[in-house]
Each structure stands twice: as C-alpha cells, then as structure tokens.
Amino acid sequence: MKALALLATLVTGAILLYGTMDFPAWGDPQAPAAGRLSTHYIENAIDETHVPNLVTAVLGDYRGYDTMFETVVIYCAGTVVISVLRRTRKENPEQDS
Amino acid sequence: MRQLQQRVETQQQVGESLITQTAVRLLVPFVQLFGLYVIVHGHYSPGGGFQGGVLLGSSFIMLGLAYDQKTVLRLMSERTNILFGNLGALIFTGVGALCAIFGGLFLDYSALDVLIPLGPIEWRSFGIFLVEVGVGLAVMSIMASLFWDLGSAGQMDEGL
C-alpha cells in the first residue's frame, strides 16, 4: 500500500514536472502573462475595483477562484487533522496515551 | 517524595512561568487587534485574510504555549472554533454563490448590486472585503485547531 502511494506520488510529480516544460522562459517579455494581462491589471485595477492595493484586487477579484480553493485546501487540511487525531475520551476511559 | 517529584515534572512539562504568562497575557490583545487590522486594512496595505487569520490564530497558539490547553479551551471552545472555521469557508463560497443567484457569474461581486445598490464597482471592492473576512475566519480557526490537535495528540488535555 505504501509502495502504491509512493508510485502515485512519483507519477503525479513527473506529470507535473513534464507540464512545466511548456511554460514560457523565466522573464520572457513575449509570454502571454507579461503581455496583455499584467498591463491590464496595472492600468485598470483601480478603475474596475476601487482597491488601491493591486495584490488584493488580483487575489480577491480577478483570481477569486484561486483564493477560494486555497481556503478550501486549508479547510480540508484542518478537518482531516481533526478526523485523524482527535480522540474523545468518553469512548474508552481506560485508554492511556 | 515521589508524588512531589511527579508534580514538579508535570509542572515543568506544562511550562508554567510567571514571566511568560504575564508577557503573553499583555501581548495577546495587541496581536489580535493587529490581526483584525491586517484583515480589514488589506485594501490599502500589504495584508489580507490569510495573513490576518494567521495572526489571530497565533494568539491562541501563544496562549496555549504559555498556559495549558484547558485555559485556552475555556476562552475559546473547540465547538466555537470549528463554527468559526465553517462560517469562514461558508462566507467565501456563499458570497460567490449569491453572485451567481443574483444574475452574475460565480464570484462576480458586481452582480450583488441588485441586493444593495452601492454601484457595481463599489460592490467589487466590498465583495473583496467580505471574502477576506471569510478567509481570515477560516485560517484563524484551522491554525488554532491544528496546533491543539497536533500539540496534544488529539487528547485536548495538556498541550505542549
């Protein structure tokens, strides 16, 4: 079972690393993100959202999905830790740690 | 003699120290106030829900380190804490769903103009604020609960 989990992790990691090969080079001025998107954010964010802090505008509005699922990831981590670790003592009072 | 030794050992384990306790008691209100400030002031300065939530959660972690777990749980019960976490995640997804219900796209806050007429642009600003509050609540609750569970191995009695 452990070997299976390791295999799944390695395969997923290899696929993700393979995916990064299609990325534009670091600091490439012709990259799509550097072309229209960044300038659009910088020029229009205050007019479109009335938020002076560009980071907050991008994080909360333009990339709302990203932030929402970040919150969901943290929430899942918390619930999983509770469900794995939390022990109620009423079930067997004789248990010692 | 042995009983005394055990008592001393448990006291040392809990880490009771007058200096730490007094310092933490003085610090915690300011840390929590600063956490709220970071959440609310995210529109104008570096900060936002994640950072402010971590600050709020760290205040409970500090209390747990200086006192024991029971003192913290008396101030902020586990049930209330989980309620805050659920509420935070619900605020975020709920605001997004409300936008879709009132005729816009999911998480397009300007659609909420139908509900309270502030103007679509102002609603985008206010929607970001609502969402940040939700993130802050969820992160605060999860940080505190992670520390409680990991620090006491799920027993919720002593803590580190």
Interface residues (C-beta under 8 A of the other chain):
Chain A: D47 E48 T49 H50 V51 P52 N53 V55 T56 A57 L59 G60 D61 G64 Y65 T67 M68 E70 T71 V72 I74 Y75 A77 G78 V81 I82 L85 R86 R87 R89 S97
Chain B: G42 H43 Y44 S45 P46 G48 G49 F50 I82 G85 G88 A89 F92 T93 G96 L107 Y109 I121 E122 R124 S125 G127 I128 V131 E132 G134 V135 A138 V139 S141 I142 S145 L146 D149 L150 A153 G154 Q155 M156
